[in-house]
Amino acid sequence: MEFIKTHPARIYAVLVAGLALVVHYVPDLPSALILALAAAVLGIGEAVQRTEDGKTAAAGEDEHQDQAATVEAGE
C-alpha cells in the first residue's frame, strides 16, 4: 500500500498504457466498454493529479519551515 501512495503517477501510466494495448490488439471490444473505461481513466487521472499536487504542496511547506527555522536560528 505504501508503494501505491508513493508512486501513483507511475502506476497510472502503466495501467493506461496496458489499456491502450488491449484496445489496440482486441478490436472486437464493444465501443460502450471502451468509452466507459476512458471515462474511468480520466477520473483516476484526476485523483492521481490531486495526490501529486498534495505531495508537491507538502514538500513546499517542508522547505518553507526549514528556511524559517534557519532564519530563527540566526544562520
N, C-alpha and C positions, 0 to 999 in steps of 0.2 A: 504494500500500500504506500510506503514511503517513496518508492520509485515512481509511482504514478503522480504523487504530489510534486516531486522534484522535476519530472520531465514530461509534463502533459503535452507540450507542443510537439515533441518528438514522437510520442505515441500516436497523437492525432495525425501527423504527417504519414506515418507508416500505414495506419488504417485507411486513410483516404487514398493513398497510392494503391493499396491492395484492392480497395473497392473499385477504383478505376480499371485495374487489370481485369477484375471479374466482369465488369460491364463490357469491356472490350472483347474478351475471349468467350463470353457466353451471350451471343446475340439474341437468344430466344427468351431472355428475361422480359417480363411484361413491363411496359413503359410506366405504369402506375407504381410498380415496385421501385423502379429507378428514381422516379420523382419523389417518392416517399423517403428513400434513402438520401437523396440530395438534400431534402429539407432537414432531415435528421443531422446530416453532416454540417449544414450551416448552423444549426442550433448548438451542436457540440463545439463548433469553431468559436462561437460567441462565448461559451463557458471557458474554453481554453484561453481566449484572449483576456477575459476578466481575471483569470488566475495569474497569467503572466503580468498583467498590469498591477495586480496586488503585490506580486513579488518585486516588481520594479519600484513601486512606491515604498515598500518596506525597506528596500536597500537604500533608497534616498534618505529615508528617515534615520536609518542607522548611521549613514555618513554625516548627516547634519548633527546628530547627537555626538558623534566622535569629534567633530570640529568644535562644537560648543564646549565640550569637556576640555579640549586642548586650550581654548581661549581662557576658560575659567582657571585653568592651572597656571596660566601665565607663560605658556610656552610659545 
